[in-house]
């Protein structure tokens, strides 16, 4: 890098300081200086086939290295292609810095081709938007990183005019000091401690903010000290290992799981919402307890504006510090009737692993065949609900998904990002045939980059979850089924990888074993019957 830095260089340097080593996107003439600056700073720019997929690849990397996602999009259609993944980052609390190129203000006054207001487009789905200036490039970059990574994390846009990217700039050195951990205090804390000491039937509902605050260890210690069973949201799966006696697994989408979990929650005499963000939950979890008759304590990252539930005591605090503050209470014997253990057993019975074939058999066989170190991504659809209940996680972020926005087409690029960031661990994507067809072109990106994810496709020629809802409402079958099953395995081979069609457990086990030693990605097309999710989710 020359002594005289460009504004784009200053931004790239700050992103490198933030731990970023990868950027994703598609170039256009307006972002050429940006991608040059990123490479010079030590950040590899990966060419993808679509900006939306690039953002999800970046999220996969983020779940391994913890650094913000960098998504590069050129003017107009490039930015518009990225809207979905930016909205997903906002709802799923993913730190992301979106770098877009734009025309200089004077030129935009008289030139309209592809010109639109990027900041206006993304303002509703970002935490902040900036237009880069040469004089304050370093300040803007630090603001973007700080805002993207502060609680709750999310996306920030830096719109970069062409001439500004190349303009001389300097490093101001302005860096915002991180905020210290805030803990509960005062009379409300004393009341919370007393409630914990008195509780005979406490339960914890834990969410993604436990991970954001690095408090998984604190949660486990607290749950074990006070013998409190733990339910998690899907994206928080693994904050307590799911083979732990106190873990009741994930919740949020499955009515079948809710028939077992909600009665336990509603019978509790103390509910502790620990880093719980109900944006992941469906209507069945809206106001499922009454804070006037049940004691409810919220340890939350931000004040409650969602109103999906209310609490009796509410603390906006660091999650680990909040648990530590409560931990002066005296432990008591809890759940003398053994209800949590009975609920755990009932959940295991509700999601059996011994089906001869079908979606549950695919999940069970994959879990048995893949190493414990496997990192998994799952797409949206009926298979996600079933897998999120059946896929046991021993560590956080070992199963990633779009939980709040529930967008299709995310799992394959997410698994590619996992494979890029952690090539020593197997990565697997679980996806329906509809979601797979949305992003099949990105398989060539995997081939180009030498990535080796295993992609397991549930092939039933149907949008199974929507078809099921259609039948439940006794509506005509319309626009949910494909005329025929596509040759998904052949698509994998055509895109530069391996492709295998399987129709039973033995074939699936062999395909996974082969994929684990393959020198390329593998698409496994698991053909299942329509209606295979009936009564199972």
N, C-alpha and C positions, 0 to 999 in steps of 0.2 A: 504494500500500500504506500502511495507517495506521501510526502510530508504534508501536502495540502489535501485535506480530506474533502470529499464531496458530501453533500447532505445525505445522500443514500448510504455512503460509507459510515457515517455517524450512526444512523439508525441500525445498520447491520452490526456494528460493533456493540451496541447496547443489547441487541438480541443475543449475540454470542455470549456476552456477560451473563445473560439470564439463563444460560445453559442450552440454548437452541443449537442443534447441530444439523437439522434437516429442515428444508422448506419444500412445499409442494405447490404445483400449479401448472399453468400453461402460459407461455410468454406471448406478448404482443409488443408492437413497437414502443408502446408507452411504458413498459416495465423493464426494458433491456438494461438500463442503468441499475435498477434495483437488483436484478438477478446477478449482474456482474459484481455488485457490492457485497451481496450475500456470499458468493463464492470466495471473494477475496478475504472476507472475514473468517472463513473457515466453516461456513454453513453450506452443505451440499444441497443444491436445488434439483429436485426430482420432477421430471416431466411426466404428467399423468394424462389420461385421455379426457378427463372431465374434472372441472374444479370442485364439484361436489364430492367426488370420490377422493380427490386430493386432501380435502379437509378431514375426511374420515381416516385416511391413512395417517395424517398428522395426529389425530386423536389416539390412534393405536400406539404411536410412538410416545405420546405424552403419558399414557398409562404405564409405560415402562420407565422413562427417564424423568418424568415430572416437569419437564420444561414446557413453556407455552408452545402451542401450535403456530407455525408460520404458514399462511396461505397467501399465494400470490395470484392476483387476477388482473387482467388487463381491462381497458376501458370498456364500458357498455356491456356487451353480452358476456364477457368474462366475469364481471362482477355479478350479473344476474344469475349466471349458472351456480354461483356460490351461495345464493340466498338460503337455500335449505340447510346447508351444513352450518352456516352462521347462526341461524335460528336454533338449530340443535345445540350448538355450543352454549348459547344463552340459556336454554332451558335445562340442559344437562350439566351446567356449571363447569364447562371446559375452557381453560384459559387459551385464548387464540388472538393472534395479531394478524389482521387482514391487511395486506399491502396491495393497494391498487394504484394504477397509473391513470392520470387524468390530463386533459388539455390545460394549458396555461389559461388563466382567467381572461386575459385580453383576447386570446385566440378564440375562446369559447363564445365571445360576444358576437362573432360573425361566422362561426363554423359550427354546424349542427350535426354532422354525420357521427353517429354512435354516441353523441353527447347526452348524458343524463346526470342528475345530481346523485352521485354515489352516497354522500352523507345522508341525504334525505331518504334514500332507499333503505339504508341499514340502520338508521337512527332508532326505529322501534325495536330492533332485535340485537342491539349492541349496548354495552355499558358506557361507551363514549366513542365519539368520532373526532378526528383531527384532519386538517389539511396541513401538510408539512410546509414549513418555512425554512430557508437556509440559516437564518440567524438563530433560530431556536430549535434546530433539528434534534439536538441532544436532549433538551428539556421535553420535547414532544415524545421522543422515544421512551424516556424514563417514565413519563406519565402513562403511556400506553402499556408498558410492562407492569407498572405498579397497579393500575386499575384492572388489568386483565387477571392478575394473580391475587388480588385482595379478595376477601370474603364478600359475597360468594363469587367465585371465579366466573369468567365469561369472555366474550369476544370484544375486541376494540378494533376500530378501523383507522388506518393512516392512509389518507388519499394523497398521492404524490404527484404534483404537477411536473411535466416533463423537464422544464428548464430548472426547476428547483432540485430535482434529483442530481443534476450535474453541477449545481452551483457550489462554489467554495463554502465550506462550513468549518466549524470547530467544535471541540468538546467542552461544554460548559462545566461538566462535573457535578451538576445538580443531581442528587440522589435522595429520594425520600426515605427516611429511616422507617424500618418496619415497625408496626404498632406492637406494643407489648401485650402479653396475654392478660385478659381481664377475667377475674374470677367473681362469682357471686359473693355478696356480703350482706350484713345487716340483719334485721329482724326476719325478713323473708327467708334468708338462709337458715336461720335458727329454726323456723317453722318447718322447712324442708327436711332438715336433719331429724327433727322430732318425728315427722311422718315416716321417714325411712326406718327409724328405730321401731316404730309401731307396726310397720307393714307386715302382714302375714302372707299376702298374696301379691307381691310386686311383679311387674313385668316391664321390660325395656323394649321400646321400638326405636331402632337405630337407623340412621340414614347417612347419606353421602358426606355430610359435613364432619362426621367422625374422621373420615379419611383426609379431608381437606385440612383439618387441624392436626393431623398426625397422631390421633388419639386412640388408635385401635388397641394398643397395649393397655392404655388406661381403662378402656371399656372392659377388656377381658379381666383385668385385675378387680375392677369394681363388681362385675357380675359374679365372679368367683367368691369374693369376700362376702357379698350379701346374698348369694344363692338366688340370683334373679335370672329367669329365662329371658332370652333375647330373640326378638323377631327383627329382621332387617328388610329394608327395601332391596330391590333387585340389584341396583348398582352398588349397594353396600355389602353384598354377599361376601362372606369371608372375613369381615372385620372380627368376627369370632369364628374360629374354624367350625365348619358345619358338622363335623363328627363329634364336637364337644357336647357333653350331656345337656348343657344349658342352651344350646343353639336350636332354635325352632325353624331355621332356614329363612328363605325370602318370602315376601308377600307383596301384593299390590295389584296383580292382574287376574289371578285364578279364583273364580267363584268356588271351585272345588276345595282349594286350600282354605278359603275364607270360612267354609262351613266348620272347620276345625279350629282355626286360629281366633276368629272373632268371638266365639263364646268364652274362650280363655281370657281375652282382653277385657271383655265386658264383665267378667267375674272378678277381675283384679281389684284390690283395694288401694293400689298405688300404681299409676302408669307413669313411667319416666320416658319422655320423648328426648332422645339423646342425639343431637345433630340430625334430627329428622326433618327432611324436606318433603312434604306431601305432594310435591309436583309429580313424583313418580307414581302416585296411587290413583286408582280408579274410583268411581263414585261409591263403591261399596265401603270405602274407608272414610267417607265424609261423615263427620260428627258421630262416630261409632261409640263414643263414651259421653257421659254427662258430667261435666266438671262440677256440677252442683251436688251430685251424689257420689262421685268418685274423685279421689285426690289425683290430680294430674300435674306433673312438674315438667316444664319445657326447659331444656338446655339447648339454646338455639343460636345459630350464627348471626341471624338478623331478626329484627322484630317481626312478629306475626302480622302480615298483611294479606295472607291467603284466606283466612277464616275457614279453612277446611276442617279445622278442629280448634277448640279453645282449651286453655289450661287454667288450673287453679292458682299456680305459681309459675311465673315466667322469668327466665334469666337469659339475657343476651350476653354471651360470654364465650371465651375459649372453651371448647368442649373438654379437653383434658383438665384444664384448671377447674372447670365446674364440677367434674367428677371428683377431683381431689378435695375440693371444698366440702362436698357432701360426705366424704369418706370418714369423717370423724364420728359419724353415727355408730351406734352399737349394733352389730349384726344380730339377727334373730333367726330362728328356724322358720323357713318359709314353705308354703304349699304343703301342709301336712297330709293332704289327701293325694299327693302325687300327680296332680292334674297336668303339669307340664310334660312329664314323662309319658303320660297317657296320650297327650296331644301329639308328641313326637312320634309315637308308635302309630297313631291313627294316620298321620300324614304319610308315613312310610307305606302303610297299607293302601292309602288312596292313590299313590303313584308307584305301582309295582314295577319291578325291573325284569320280570320273567315272561313278558309277552313273546310269542313265537316270532312275530314280525309286525311291523307297523312303526309309527313314529316313536313310540316309547321304547321299542326294541332297538331302534337305530341309536337313540340316545344312550340307553343302558350299555349296549355293546361298544359304542365309541368310548364311553367313560371307562369301561373295563380294559379296552385295548390301548388307550393312550396313557402315557406316563403321567405321574402326579404333577410333574412340572409343566404340563401343557397349559398354554395360554389360549383362551377361547373367546370368540366373538360370536354373537348370535343376532340374526336379523329380526325384523318385526314380523309377526304373524302367529298363527296357532302354535307352531313349533317352538316359538320363543317362550310362550307361557308354560308349555310342558317342560321344556328344557330348564327353565329357570327354577322350577320346582324340583327337578330330578338331578340336575348337575351339581354335585357337591363341591364346594369351594373350601380349601383349607387356608387360603391366603386372600387378602384383598386384591381387587383388580385382576383376578385370574379369570373372570368372566365379564366381558364388557358388552355393552349394547346401547341402543338409543332408548332410554327409559322414559323420558319426559315427552319428547316430540314423537317417539315411536315411528321413526321414518324407515321406510323400506330401502334396501340397497346399501346399507351401511356395513354389514358384517364382512363382506369380502375385502373391501379396502381396509377396514379396521384390522383384520387378521394379517394383511400385508404389512401394515405398520408395526404390528407386534413382531412379525418375523424380521423386519428390518432392524428394529431396536434391540431384539434379543434373539439372535440367530441360533443360540445354543439350546433354546427351549422350543419344543414343537408348538406351532400355532395352528389353530383349526377354526374355520368359519362354518357355522351352521346356518343354512339359508334355504328358504323355499324357492321353488322354481320361478315364481314371479319376481322375487327380489334378485335372484341370480341373473335373470334376463335383463334387468335394469343396468347392470354393471359388468356384463360379460366382457366388454372391451378392455376392462382393466386387467384381465388376465394377461394380455400382452405386456402390460406394465410390469407385472410380476415376472414374466419371462425376461424382459429387458433388464430388470434389476437383479436377476438371479435369486429371487425369493422363492421359498419352498413351503408356503402354507398348504394345509390340507383343507379342501373345500368340500363339505358334505352337503349335498343338495337333496331336500325332501321333494321328490318328484311325484306329484299327484295331479298335475295339470289343472290346478284350481287355486284360487285365492281362498284357502281353506277356512280361515277365520271369518272372512266376510260371507262366504257361502254358508257357514254354520249359522251365523246371525240371520242371514236371509231366510233360512229354513225355520229358525226359531220364531221368526215373525210371520211365518206362513206366506211369504212373498214368492212371486214367480222367480225361478232360477234365471238370472239375467246378469250378463257381463261379469261373471265370476269364474267361469270355467274356460279353459283353453280347449280348442277342438280336439287336440291330440297331444300326447306326451312328446315333448321335444327331445332330441338326442343330445342331452346335456353332456354326456361323456365325450361325444365326438367334438363338441365345442371346446372342451378342455384340450383335446389333442390338437385341434386346429389352431388354437391360440399359443401353442408352444409348450404345453405341459402334458401330463399323463391324464387319461380319462378312463374311468371304469364304471360299468353299470352293475349294480348289485341288487339282489332280490331276496336275500336271506341273511341271517346272522353270520354264517360261515363265510360267505362271500365278502361281507362287510369287514369282518375281522382280517381276512387275508389282504383286502385292499388297503386297510389302515396300516398293517404291518409292512406292506410294500412301500406305502407312501412315506413312512418314517425313515426309510433308507434311500429314497429317490433323490435324484440330483436336480429335480425341478418341482414345480407345484403339481398337485394331484387333485383332479375333480372326481369325486365319488358321487355318482347319481344313484341315490337310494330310492327305488321305485316302490311306492306304497299305494294302497287303495284309497280312494276318496272316502270321506267319512271316518277316517281313522282317529280323529280327535274327539268324536262323539263320546260324551260321558267321561272324558279324560282330563279336561282342563277347567 
